[in-house]
Each structure stands twice: as C-alpha cells, then as structure tokens.
Amino acid sequence: MQLQEKVMVADTLAGINGELVRYAEMIAQSENKELKQTLKQMRNACEQSQEELYNIAREKSYYVPASKATADEVAHVKALFTKGTL
C-alpha cells in the first residue's frame, strides 16, 4: 500500500510541476493584464499545493532531497555565471 501511495505522490508532484511550467509560459505570453493577473493567482495556488504535497512527501520519506551544496560548489557555480561560461 505504501508503494502505491508513494508513486501517486510522485506522479502528482510531477503533474503539478508541469502545470507550473505552463503557467509561466502563459503569463509571459499574455498581453491582457486581467488574464495575466488571473494566471498569476492560479500559479500561486498551484505553487502552494506543490509545497504542501512536497512537505507531506518529505515527512513520509517519499522524497529525500539531495545534500546541500558546499561553499566551494556554490562559489564555483557563481563563478560560472559571472564569467558567462554557461
């Protein structure tokens, strides 16, 4: 039973993340200010749902985030962006 729940949570998170990408695309392409505002509100609600589900997944150990980057790793990535290497 737990494996099915874990898969459902992962699938739902993947779906929500896809929705967030679509909202960003629609917001950027919309010229109508009212529509843009509505899409932003919908995106914000979607982000809130994603965060709540993410927290549940972490609590149940369905999702274990990667370890935090070291100061050297952060400095390296910053340097890449500063130099325009990417």
N, C-alpha and C positions, 0 to 999 in steps of 0.2 A: 504494500500500500504506500509506503513512504517513497519508493522509487517513482511511482506514478505521480505522486504529488510534486516531487522534485522536478520531474520532466514538465509537468503542467506549468509550474512556476517559471522555469527556464523559457518555455515557449511563450508564455505571456510577457515576460520581460523583453524577449526578442521582438515580439509584436509591438509593444509599446515603444521600444527604441526606434523601430521603423516608422511608427506614427510621428515621432518627434522629428525625424529627418524630413518627412513630408510636410509637416507644419512649417519648418524652417524654409523649405523651398517655396511654399505658397506665400508665406509672409514676405519673403524677399521679392517675389514677382508681382505682388498685388499693388495696384496704384490707388485702389479705393481705401481711404483711411478708415472707414467704418468696418469694412471687411477685414482689413489688416488688424484692427483692434480686436475684433471678434476672434480671429485666428490666434492672436497672442493669448487671449484668455483661455481658449481651448488648449493651446500648447502648455500654458501654465498648469491647468488642471491635469493634463496628461503627465507632466513632469512630477506633480505631486503624487499621482498614482504610482508612477515608476519608483519614486523614492520610498513610498510606503511598502511596496512589494519587495524592493531591494532589501529593506530593513528586515522584513519577515524572512527572506531567503538567508540573510546572514545569521539571524537568530537561530534558525533551524539547521545551520551549517550546510545549506544547499549551495551556497556561494561563499567561497573563501577568496577574498581579494589578494592580489599579488602583494608581496612585501613592499614596503616604502622604499623609494629611491634614496640612495646615499647622497650626501652633499656633493661628492665628486661627480656622480651621474647627473645630478641636476645642473651642475656647473657646465658639464660637457654639452648637454642639450642646449642650454642658454647660449653657449659659445657658438654652436652650430647656427642658431637663429641669428645671432648678432653678426656673424661673418657672411650670412646669406648663402651658406653651403647647401641648405635644403632647398 
